[in-house]
Amino acid sequence: MKIAVLDWYTVNVSGDIPTDSLEAFGDVKIIPLTSPDKTAENIGDAEIVLCNKVMITKEVMDACPKIRYIGLFATGFNNVDIEYAAKKGITVCNAGQYSTNAVAQQTFAYILDHFSRIRDYDTAVKNGEWERSPAFSYFPVPTAELSGKTLSVVGYGSIGRKVAEIGRAFGMNIVIATRTFPQNCPYEVTDIMTAAKKADVLTFHCPLTDKTKGIIGSKLLSNMKKSAVLINTSRGGVVCEKELAEALASNRISAAYLDVLEKEPMSPDTPLKNLPNCIITPHTAWAALETRRRLVDIVCSNIRAWSDGCPQNKVN
């Protein structure tokens, strides 16, 4: 069986994941990255197509009639025309819930960075400030405990639940905002504007939909405390970047930590780029080695299940 992997670089930029597990399924063609004009050419006569963000459109599927299966190195599947794939009898499977621990961990790396100020104190020490201190303890930069702070979590899927669980372990008050009322939820559940108003930390773990697109805008931001911190590790499209930049520049909120942007890789003219109270990481929350290994394992498990006639994680 011929397998085309269209953007292996997005999963394995560091070269730390071998391709053996994929090669067990057949003749594998590894392509680091695929441009839109090369998609059909790179797929060729492959029966299995594996990708992360490459667009698999109607035109691509028509140009590659041997495709029988599309596997995604991702939870999202908006890059595949799943309805047309179903019409052509092509199975599409995603990889869900592989990144829960890693994304929750990075969310708290942001929270701890803000409240414990480790970077600021490391800089102070390296600049010799502690050496010049008249007292044994030097703490000119304010820090704060998480216990008693309110953590508002938007989205209550596996990541949102994990973040809430960790927050409770720190003694935080947990508030949940989600489109459907969760069963047996041990936390306060409310609407997003109320959650934003109560939040010391407002963190987003929701999908990008018509209802969530641009929801982090001036209306929501004006509802938050001036001391509040915003975190987004979900999708860049939930943020109106211009309005967030204005809120940060005017100190309408204290800080923002973002792992995703509207355009990725980041556009050099994003209004958020040079704001001192906006910390941006390059879509790394999901990228821990163990997480990427788990992702590849799920993708291989999906191929195996499909080959056995019992597809799992099927999205069409």
Buried (B, 14 or more C-beta within 10 A) or exposed (E): EBBBBBBBBBBBEEEEBEEEBBEEBBEBBBBEBBEEEEBBEBBEEBBBBBBBBBBBBEEBBEBBEEBBBBBBBBBBBEBBBBEBBBEEEBBBBBBBEBBBBBBBBBBBEBBEBBBBBEEBBEEBEEEEEBEEEEEEEBEEEEEEEBEEBBBBBBBBBBBBBBBBEBBBEBEBBBBBBBEEEBEEBEBBBBEBEBBBBBBBBBBBBBBBEEEBBBBBBBEBBEBBBEEBBBBBBBBBBBBBBEBBBBBBBEEBBBBBBBBBBBEEEBEEEBBBBEBEBBBBBEBEBBBBEEBBBBBBEBBBBBBEBBBEEEBEBBBB
